[in-house]
Amino acid sequence: MKTKDDFLPRLFRAASRVRRPACGPPSFALKARVLAAWRSDSAAERDGVLGFLRVGLGLASILMLVIIALSLRSIPKDPADELAMPAAVLNLALLD
């Protein structure tokens, strides 16, 4: 009498004897559907990532312009008198 554990090896042997149908090249309709799905998915993903990068680049550009404007505003208009004597040096010279 056969045991119950013999069913799985028999199933594998039977499956190995079956001939597989030959696969031909995919049809044009299948290729078109796959490409259309791939393009629509990648376009949506690309627009999301590129949109995020565009917003980041725009904000970085605005921040850069604000920093440049603030740094130009702090530049003095008249050049300082480099040859002038500080008041402390004059006081020391006059005290001697």
C-alpha positions, 0 to 999 in steps of 0.5 A: 500500500502506498503512503500519503507522502508519495503524492507530492513526488508523483505530482512532480514527476507528472508535471515534468512529463507534460510538454510546455506550449511554445511561447511566441513573441508577444503581440503588437497589442500587448507591447503597446499596452505595456509601453503605454502603462510604462510611459504613464507611470514614469511620466507621473513619477517624473513630474512629481520628482521634477516638480519637487526639485523645481520648487526647491530650486526656485526657493533656493534662488529667491533665498540667494537673491535676498542674501545678496541684497542684504549683503550689498545693503551693509556695504558702506557708501563712503570709504573710511578715512584710513589715515585718521588717527584714533582718538585714543592715540591722540589722547595718549600723545597729548598727555605726554 
